[in-house]
Amino acid sequence: MKFTKMHGIGNDYVYVNCFEETIDDPVALAVAVSDRHFGVGGDGLIMVCPSNAADCKMRILNADGSEAEMCGNGIRCVAKFAYERGISKNNPMKIETLAGVKTIDLTVNGDVVEKATVDMGAPVLNRPDIPMTGPAGQVVDEPLDVDGTAYHITCVNVGNPHCMIFVDDVDAVPLERVGPKIENEPVFPKRINVHFVQVLGPAEVKMRTWERGSGITLACGTGATATCVACALNEKTGREILVHLPGGDLELRWADNGHIHMTGPATEVFRGEWPG
């Protein structure tokens, strides 16, 4: 099976062209290829598939084999993958996901896609739709007790669920310890992605991520998108921000029409063949 290793500011996946390849057991393959010691290494597996609704379809399986609805860094790489391999030369390009069809505007230099802007759609703010247990309404700066520690959380769904926590110093957070605890809190019936956010200015933040099903990652595009919304809801910033992640930067804008636009790079690392 031929594959391509790609990343969006360090959020890396193994990509497979399912127009040409057949995968019998995606869950087992995702776990195997994601292993950073015995596999290719990555945050998961992304399958680029035919679609009846768009130019192609993206399926995302996390490193633990669970399937995600959407991946902001991954979809930019899928657009690059599809454009450069001739699957689609449309610009803008439409890509089907479990979170709906997304539109991606490509920045092309010659025949190479250097970066992309994704229309992430409008955020979902109602508690049951995130999903969270409890009464309907927005979850903004709400206390959550985890092992005796009170965290003030803001939760947003942008195709998948996110929990943002504002702190003075993201580097001081023991993410490997608190991330999995918050991810698996019973209040989140489908688990949740966890982000600690440090506000640097009226249009600039820094964040660290514990991704549902993958653990600590260098970047999370949907998380940065949700963070843009959380910052505005908490009046920490305006509706247009630069987000610094361990793997690089993303530009976010929550437009007046309610849609959030995310801009960032897409990078191919190498190509190879997986046995079997």
Secondary structure, DSSP 8 states (H G I E B T S, - for coil): -EEEEEEETTEEEEEEETTT---S-HHHHHHHHH-TTTSS--SEEEEEE--SSSSEEEEEEETTS-EES--HHHHHHHHHHHHHTTS---SSEEEEETTEEEEEEEEEETTEEEEEEEE----B-BGGGTT-SSSSSBEEEEEEEETTEEEEEEEEESSSEEEEEE-S-GGGS-HHHHHHHHHT-TT-TT--EEEEEEEEETTEEEEEEEETTTEEES--HHHHHHHHHHHHHTTSS-SEEEEEETTEEEEEEE-TTS-EEEEEE-EEEEEEE---
